[in-house]
Amino acid sequence: MLERHYRQVLDEPVPALGDMTPRQAVQTASGRKKVAIWLKDIENTTVRAQGSGGAMAAYDFGWMWRELGIIGLRK
């Protein structure tokens, strides 16, 4: 369920990305930086959720970084 949701998000406008989709945003250097910040924010939110357990706590977002071609920005 989570993966289906996040696969859809890659093709939906994201306010934090200037209402561009993540796939659109990674087409420019500044967009790649914004997408990296956005993904890190999602991951950090997930880390904070680990205390409550559940599927979100164990979710690996690595595939999103790879699919968007910005794995090198994941530090």
Biopython code that builds the backbone (N, CA, C, O; Angstrom):
import numpy as np
from Bio.PDB.StructureBuilder import StructureBuilder

atoms = [
    (1, "MET", "N", (0.813, -1.190, 0.000)),
    (1, "MET", "CA", (0.000, 0.000, 0.000)),
    (1, "MET", "C", (0.869, 1.271, 0.000)),
    (1, "MET", "O", (0.612, 2.210, -0.754)),
    (2, "LEU", "N", (1.895, 1.283, 0.855)),
    (2, "LEU", "CA", (2.777, 2.451, 0.894)),
    (2, "LEU", "C", (3.511, 2.639, -0.427)),
    (2, "LEU", "O", (3.628, 3.759, -0.925)),
    (3, "GLU", "N", (4.004, 1.542, -0.990)),
    (3, "GLU", "CA", (4.741, 1.675, -2.243)),
    (3, "GLU", "C", (3.826, 2.189, -3.355)),
    (3, "GLU", "O", (4.240, 3.021, -4.163)),
    (4, "ARG", "N", (2.606, 1.706, -3.399)),
    (4, "ARG", "CA", (1.665, 2.197, -4.411)),
    (4, "ARG", "C", (1.434, 3.696, -4.241)),
    (4, "ARG", "O", (1.410, 4.449, -5.214)),
    (5, "HIS", "N", (1.266, 4.114, -2.989)),
    (5, "HIS", "CA", (1.074, 5.542, -2.708)),
    (5, "HIS", "C", (2.272, 6.355, -3.188)),
    (5, "HIS", "O", (2.106, 7.347, -3.897)),
    (6, "TYR", "N", (3.487, 5.936, -2.802)),
    (6, "TYR", "CA", (4.670, 6.708, -3.172)),
    (6, "TYR", "C", (4.971, 6.638, -4.662)),
    (6, "TYR", "O", (5.535, 7.583, -5.214)),
    (7, "ARG", "N", (4.614, 5.553, -5.323)),
    (7, "ARG", "CA", (4.780, 5.503, -6.788)),
    (7, "ARG", "C", (3.870, 6.544, -7.443)),
    (7, "ARG", "O", (4.265, 7.184, -8.417)),
    (8, "GLN", "N", (2.678, 6.713, -6.923)),
    (8, "GLN", "CA", (1.764, 7.734, -7.450)),
    (8, "GLN", "C", (2.302, 9.135, -7.191)),
    (8, "GLN", "O", (2.192, 10.012, -8.048)),
    (9, "VAL", "N", (2.884, 9.349, -6.016)),
    (9, "VAL", "CA", (3.397, 10.674, -5.643)),
    (9, "VAL", "C", (4.463, 11.147, -6.619)),
    (9, "VAL", "O", (4.593, 12.348, -6.854)),
    (10, "LEU", "N", (5.221, 10.230, -7.186)),
    (10, "LEU", "CA", (6.273, 10.621, -8.128)),
    (10, "LEU", "C", (5.716, 11.312, -9.368)),
    (10, "LEU", "O", (6.436, 12.024, -10.068)),
    (11, "ASP", "N", (4.431, 11.097, -9.632)),
    (11, "ASP", "CA", (3.809, 11.688, -10.813)),
    (11, "ASP", "C", (2.717, 12.701, -10.480)),
    (11, "ASP", "O", (1.902, 13.051, -11.333)),
    (12, "GLU", "N", (2.708, 13.166, -9.236)),
    (12, "GLU", "CA", (1.733, 14.166, -8.810)),
    (12, "GLU", "C", (2.446, 15.450, -8.388)),
    (12, "GLU", "O", (3.547, 15.393, -7.840)),
    (13, "PRO", "N", (1.829, 16.604, -8.638)),
    (13, "PRO", "CA", (2.441, 17.867, -8.211)),
    (13, "PRO", "C", (2.627, 17.900, -6.690)),
    (13, "PRO", "O", (1.745, 17.501, -5.929)),
    (14, "VAL", "N", (3.792, 18.383, -6.273)),
    (14, "VAL", "CA", (4.132, 18.492, -4.849)),
    (14, "VAL", "C", (4.357, 19.970, -4.540)),
    (14, "VAL", "O", (5.221, 20.597, -5.153)),
    (15, "PRO", "N", (3.599, 20.538, -3.603)),
    (15, "PRO", "CA", (3.772, 21.960, -3.282)),
    (15, "PRO", "C", (5.217, 22.334, -2.930)),
    (15, "PRO", "O", (5.690, 23.400, -3.323)),
    (16, "ALA", "N", (5.908, 21.481, -2.205)),
    (16, "ALA", "CA", (7.293, 21.769, -1.816)),
    (16, "ALA", "C", (8.238, 21.822, -3.016)),
    (16, "ALA", "O", (9.364, 22.306, -2.905)),
    (17, "LEU", "N", (7.777, 21.325, -4.154)),
    (17, "LEU", "CA", (8.592, 21.329, -5.372)),
    (17, "LEU", "C", (8.057, 22.345, -6.381)),
    (17, "LEU", "O", (8.283, 22.210, -7.583)),
    (18, "GLY", "N", (7.357, 23.348, -5.893)),
    (18, "GLY", "CA", (6.789, 24.360, -6.776)),
    (18, "GLY", "C", (5.657, 23.822, -7.627)),
    (18, "GLY", "O", (5.457, 24.247, -8.765)),
    (19, "ASP", "N", (4.921, 22.883, -7.060)),
    (19, "ASP", "CA", (3.801, 22.225, -7.750)),
    (19, "ASP", "C", (4.225, 21.449, -8.991)),
    (19, "ASP", "O", (3.428, 21.235, -9.905)),
    (20, "MET", "N", (5.475, 21.036, -9.013)),
    (20, "MET", "CA", (5.955, 20.135, -10.060)),
    (20, "MET", "C", (5.910, 18.723, -9.505)),
    (20, "MET", "O", (5.901, 18.525, -8.290)),
    (21, "THR", "N", (5.881, 17.741, -10.398)),
    (21, "THR", "CA", (6.004, 16.365, -9.941)),
    (21, "THR", "C", (7.492, 16.120, -9.637)),
    (21, "THR", "O", (8.352, 16.805, -10.189)),
    (22, "PRO", "N", (7.796, 15.161, -8.774)),
    (22, "PRO", "CA", (9.201, 14.852, -8.541)),
    (22, "PRO", "C", (9.941, 14.485, -9.834)),
    (22, "PRO", "O", (11.102, 14.852, -10.010)),
    (23, "ARG", "N", (9.275, 13.769, -10.726)),
    (23, "ARG", "CA", (9.930, 13.401, -11.996)),
    (23, "ARG", "C", (10.249, 14.638, -12.838)),
    (23, "ARG", "O", (11.278, 14.682, -13.513)),
    (24, "GLN", "N", (9.384, 15.624, -12.801)),
    (24, "GLN", "CA", (9.647, 16.873, -13.533)),
    (24, "GLN", "C", (10.772, 17.648, -12.856)),
    (24, "GLN", "O", (11.667, 18.167, -13.523)),
    (25, "ALA", "N", (10.719, 17.721, -11.541)),
    (25, "ALA", "CA", (11.672, 18.538, -10.795)),
    (25, "ALA", "C", (13.114, 18.063, -10.963)),
    (25, "ALA", "O", (14.031, 18.884, -10.982)),
    (26, "VAL", "N", (13.330, 16.751, -11.086)),
    (26, "VAL", "CA", (14.713, 16.254, -11.182)),
    (26, "VAL", "C", (15.370, 16.555, -12.520)),
    (26, "VAL", "O", (16.524, 16.185, -12.737)),
    (27, "GLN", "N", (14.657, 17.219, -13.416)),
    (27, "GLN", "CA", (15.224, 17.550, -14.717)),
    (27, "GLN", "C", (16.201, 18.722, -14.661)),
    (27, "GLN", "O", (16.934, 18.967, -15.619)),
    (28, "THR", "N", (16.212, 19.450, -13.537)),
    (28, "THR", "CA", (17.158, 20.563, -13.388)),
    (28, "THR", "C", (17.983, 20.360, -12.119)),
    (28, "THR", "O", (17.572, 19.636, -11.212)),
    (29, "ALA", "N", (19.140, 21.000, -12.064)),
    (29, "ALA", "CA", (20.011, 20.887, -10.887)),
    (29, "ALA", "C", (19.314, 21.409, -9.633)),
    (29, "ALA", "O", (19.370, 20.774, -8.580)),
    (30, "SER", "N", (18.663, 22.556, -9.743)),
    (30, "SER", "CA", (17.988, 23.109, -8.564)),
    (30, "SER", "C", (16.810, 22.225, -8.161)),
    (30, "SER", "O", (16.525, 22.069, -6.974)),
    (31, "GLY", "N", (16.136, 21.654, -9.137)),
    (31, "GLY", "CA", (15.029, 20.741, -8.849)),
    (31, "GLY", "C", (15.500, 19.484, -8.154)),
    (31, "GLY", "O", (14.831, 18.991, -7.246)),
    (32, "ARG", "N", (16.654, 18.952, -8.571)),
    (32, "ARG", "CA", (17.204, 17.759, -7.917)),
    (32, "ARG", "C", (17.485, 18.040, -6.450)),
    (32, "ARG", "O", (17.224, 17.194, -5.595)),
    (33, "LYS", "N", (18.014, 19.217, -6.154)),
    (33, "LYS", "CA", (18.283, 19.584, -4.760)),
    (33, "LYS", "C", (16.985, 19.660, -3.960)),
    (33, "LYS", "O", (16.923, 19.197, -2.822)),
    (34, "LYS", "N", (15.953, 20.245, -4.560)),
    (34, "LYS", "CA", (14.654, 20.349, -3.878)),
    (34, "LYS", "C", (14.055, 18.967, -3.628)),
    (34, "LYS", "O", (13.501, 18.708, -2.560)),
    (35, "VAL", "N", (14.167, 18.084, -4.616)),
    (35, "VAL", "CA", (13.638, 16.728, -4.451)),
    (35, "VAL", "C", (14.404, 15.997, -3.350)),
    (35, "VAL", "O", (13.803, 15.271, -2.558)),
    (36, "ALA", "N", (15.716, 16.178, -3.294)),
    (36, "ALA", "CA", (16.513, 15.540, -2.240)),
    (36, "ALA", "C", (16.063, 16.030, -0.863)),
    (36, "ALA", "O", (15.920, 15.229, 0.061)),
    (37, "ILE", "N", (15.843, 17.317, -0.724)),
    (37, "ILE", "CA", (15.371, 17.872, 0.554)),
    (37, "ILE", "C", (14.003, 17.305, 0.899)),
    (37, "ILE", "O", (13.748, 16.934, 2.045)),
    (38, "TRP", "N", (13.124, 17.238, -0.092)),
    (38, "TRP", "CA", (11.781, 16.697, 0.106)),
    (38, "TRP", "C", (11.838, 15.236, 0.555)),
    (38, "TRP", "O", (11.153, 14.848, 1.501)),
    (39, "LEU", "N", (12.664, 14.422, -0.130)),
    (39, "LEU", "CA", (12.783, 13.011, 0.241)),
    (39, "LEU", "C", (13.379, 12.850, 1.638)),
    (39, "LEU", "O", (12.932, 12.003, 2.412)),
    (40, "LYS", "N", (14.388, 13.660, 1.961)),
    (40, "LYS", "CA", (14.979, 13.589, 3.301)),
    (40, "LYS", "C", (13.944, 13.937, 4.361)),
    (40, "LYS", "O", (13.923, 13.331, 5.432)),
    (41, "ASP", "N", (13.097, 14.896, 4.071)),
    (41, "ASP", "CA", (12.041, 15.261, 5.011)),
    (41, "ASP", "C", (11.089, 14.083, 5.228)),
    (41, "ASP", "O", (10.702, 13.794, 6.361)),
    (42, "ILE", "N", (10.716, 13.413, 4.152)),
    (42, "ILE", "CA", (9.848, 12.236, 4.269)),
    (42, "ILE", "C", (10.542, 11.155, 5.091)),
    (42, "ILE", "O", (9.926, 10.548, 5.967)),
    (43, "GLU", "N", (11.812, 10.914, 4.813)),
    (43, "GLU", "CA", (12.552, 9.896, 5.555)),
    (43, "GLU", "C", (12.669, 10.258, 7.031)),
    (43, "GLU", "O", (12.523, 9.393, 7.895)),
    (44, "ASN", "N", (12.932, 11.528, 7.326)),
    (44, "ASN", "CA", (13.048, 11.953, 8.726)),
    (44, "ASN", "C", (11.723, 11.794, 9.459)),
    (44, "ASN", "O", (11.699, 11.416, 10.631)),
    (45, "THR", "N", (10.636, 12.078, 8.779)),
    (45, "THR", "CA", (9.317, 11.874, 9.377)),
    (45, "THR", "C", (9.119, 10.393, 9.694)),
    (45, "THR", "O", (8.545, 10.041, 10.725)),
    (46, "THR", "N", (9.594, 9.539, 8.805)),
    (46, "THR", "CA", (9.493, 8.095, 9.010)),
    (46, "THR", "C", (10.319, 7.654, 10.209)),
    (46, "THR", "O", (9.870, 6.832, 11.008)),
    (47, "VAL", "N", (11.512, 8.194, 10.337)),
    (47, "VAL", "CA", (12.370, 7.851, 11.476)),
    (47, "VAL", "C", (11.679, 8.214, 12.782)),
    (47, "VAL", "O", (11.712, 7.447, 13.744)),
    (48, "ARG", "N", (11.059, 9.375, 12.812)),
    (48, "ARG", "CA", (10.345, 9.790, 14.026)),
    (48, "ARG", "C", (9.159, 8.867, 14.321)),
    (48, "ARG", "O", (8.769, 8.706, 15.478)),
    (49, "ALA", "N", (8.590, 8.265, 13.280)),
    (49, "ALA", "CA", (7.457, 7.365, 13.457)),
    (49, "ALA", "C", (7.878, 5.987, 13.953)),
    (49, "ALA", "O", (7.030, 5.185, 14.345)),
    (50, "GLN", "N", (9.175, 5.704, 13.940)),
    (50, "GLN", "CA", (9.638, 4.378, 14.330)),
    (50, "GLN", "C", (9.230, 4.015, 15.753)),
    (50, "GLN", "O", (9.002, 2.843, 16.052)),
    (51, "GLY", "N", (9.140, 4.991, 16.612)),
    (51, "GLY", "CA", (8.735, 4.712, 17.980)),
    (51, "GLY", "C", (7.334, 4.149, 18.071)),
    (51, "GLY", "O", (7.019, 3.423, 19.014)),
    (52, "SER", "N", (6.489, 4.471, 17.110)),
    (52, "SER", "CA", (5.117, 3.976, 17.128)),
    (52, "SER", "C", (4.965, 2.663, 16.379)),
    (52, "SER", "O", (3.887, 2.070, 16.391)),
    (53, "GLY", "N", (6.024, 2.199, 15.727)),
    (53, "GLY", "CA", (5.962, 0.937, 14.991)),
    (53, "GLY", "C", (5.160, 1.082, 13.713)),
    (53, "GLY", "O", (4.949, 2.193, 13.226)),
    (54, "GLY", "N", (4.715, -0.033, 13.173)),
    (54, "GLY", "CA", (3.904, -0.008, 11.974)),
    (54, "GLY", "C", (4.721, -0.064, 10.698)),
    (54, "GLY", "O", (5.951, -0.011, 10.729)),
    (55, "ALA", "N", (4.030, -0.172, 9.585)),
    (55, "ALA", "CA", (4.677, -0.323, 8.277)),
    (55, "ALA", "C", (5.522, 0.891, 7.909)),
    (55, "ALA", "O", (6.596, 0.743, 7.325)),
    (56, "MET", "N", (5.055, 2.074, 8.240)),
    (56, "MET", "CA", (5.780, 3.294, 7.887)),
    (56, "MET", "C", (7.161, 3.313, 8.522)),
    (56, "MET", "O", (8.113, 3.795, 7.909)),
    (57, "ALA", "N", (7.286, 2.799, 9.733)),
    (57, "ALA", "CA", (8.556, 2.831, 10.451)),
    (57, "ALA", "C", (9.636, 2.014, 9.748)),
    (57, "ALA", "O", (10.820, 2.331, 9.858)),
    (58, "ALA", "N", (9.241, 0.975, 9.033)),
    (58, "ALA", "CA", (10.211, 0.090, 8.401)),
    (58, "ALA", "C", (10.354, 0.330, 6.900)),
    (58, "ALA", "O", (11.081, -0.404, 6.230)),
    (59, "TYR", "N", (9.692, 1.318, 6.372)),
    (59, "TYR", "CA", (9.678, 1.521, 4.924)),
    (59, "TYR", "C", (11.017, 2.029, 4.417)),
    (59, "TYR", "O", (11.610, 2.932, 5.008)),
    (60, "ASP", "N", (11.493, 1.448, 3.320)),
    (60, "ASP", "CA", (12.763, 1.848, 2.703)),
    (60, "ASP", "C", (12.467, 2.707, 1.463)),
    (60, "ASP", "O", (11.870, 2.240, 0.494)),
    (61, "PHE", "N", (12.895, 3.954, 1.521)),
    (61, "PHE", "CA", (12.663, 4.896, 0.425)),
    (61, "PHE", "C", (13.764, 4.861, -0.637)),
    (61, "PHE", "O", (13.717, 5.635, -1.593)),
    (62, "GLY", "N", (14.735, 3.994, -0.486)),
    (62, "GLY", "CA", (15.867, 3.943, -1.408)),
    (62, "GLY", "C", (15.472, 3.814, -2.869)),
    (62, "GLY", "O", (16.116, 4.389, -3.746)),
    (63, "TRP", "N", (14.424, 3.069, -3.126)),
    (63, "TRP", "CA", (13.996, 2.896, -4.521)),
    (63, "TRP", "C", (13.603, 4.222, -5.150)),
    (63, "TRP", "O", (13.809, 4.418, -6.348)),
    (64, "MET", "N", (13.034, 5.149, -4.358)),
    (64, "MET", "CA", (12.623, 6.442, -4.911)),
    (64, "MET", "C", (13.838, 7.244, -5.355)),
    (64, "MET", "O", (13.838, 7.846, -6.428)),
    (65, "TRP", "N", (14.873, 7.249, -4.522)),
    (65, "TRP", "CA", (16.109, 7.959, -4.869)),
    (65, "TRP", "C", (16.693, 7.396, -6.163)),
    (65, "TRP", "O", (17.112, 8.146, -7.045)),
    (66, "ARG", "N", (16.714, 6.053, -6.267)),
    (66, "ARG", "CA", (17.268, 5.417, -7.470)),
    (66, "ARG", "C", (16.396, 5.705, -8.690)),
    (66, "ARG", "O", (16.912, 6.049, -9.754)),
    (67, "GLU", "N", (15.093, 5.567, -8.543)),
    (67, "GLU", "CA", (14.193, 5.777, -9.678)),
    (67, "GLU", "C", (14.261, 7.211, -10.206)),
    (67, "GLU", "O", (14.125, 7.445, -11.407)),
    (68, "LEU", "N", (14.469, 8.162, -9.306)),
    (68, "LEU", "CA", (14.563, 9.561, -9.712)),
    (68, "LEU", "C", (15.971, 9.951, -10.154)),
    (68, "LEU", "O", (16.203, 11.079, -10.590)),
    (69, "GLY", "N", (16.907, 9.010, -10.036)),
    (69, "GLY", "CA", (18.269, 9.256, -10.508)),
    (69, "GLY", "C", (19.079, 10.196, -9.642)),
    (69, "GLY", "O", (20.011, 10.840, -10.123)),
    (70, "ILE", "N", (18.726, 10.283, -8.348)),
    (70, "ILE", "CA", (19.451, 11.203, -7.455)),
    (70, "ILE", "C", (20.041, 10.479, -6.239)),
    (70, "ILE", "O", (20.222, 11.084, -5.183)),
    (71, "ILE", "N", (20.334, 9.201, -6.390)),
    (71, "ILE", "CA", (20.863, 8.419, -5.272)),
    (71, "ILE", "C", (22.159, 9.039, -4.736)),
    (71, "ILE", "O", (22.466, 8.899, -3.552)),
    (72, "GLY", "N", (22.911, 9.714, -5.591)),
    (72, "GLY", "CA", (24.144, 10.365, -5.150)),
    (72, "GLY", "C", (23.920, 11.520, -4.179)),
    (72, "GLY", "O", (24.854, 11.944, -3.497)),
    (73, "LEU", "N", (22.699, 12.031, -4.111)),
    (73, "LEU", "CA", (22.385, 13.125, -3.196)),
    (73, "LEU", "C", (21.883, 12.632, -1.837)),
    (73, "LEU", "O", (21.624, 13.431, -0.937)),
    (74, "ARG", "N", (21.751, 11.331, -1.700)),
    (74, "ARG", "CA", (21.245, 10.743, -0.451)),
    (74, "ARG", "C", (22.412, 10.544, 0.495)),
    (74, "ARG", "O", (23.120, 9.540, 0.431)),
    (75, "LYS", "N", (22.599, 11.510, 1.367)),
    (75, "LYS", "CA", (23.741, 11.459, 2.291)),
    (75, "LYS", "C", (23.283, 11.348, 3.706)),
    (75, "LYS", "O", (24.107, 11.293, 4.619)),
]
sb = StructureBuilder()
sb.init_structure("model")
sb.init_model(0)
sb.init_chain("A")
sb.init_seg("    ")
for serial, (resi, resn, name, xyz) in enumerate(atoms, 1):
    if name == "N":
        sb.init_residue(resn, " ", resi, " ")
    sb.init_atom(name, np.array(xyz, "f"), 0.0, 1.0, " ", f" {name:<3s}", serial, name[0])
structure = sb.get_structure()
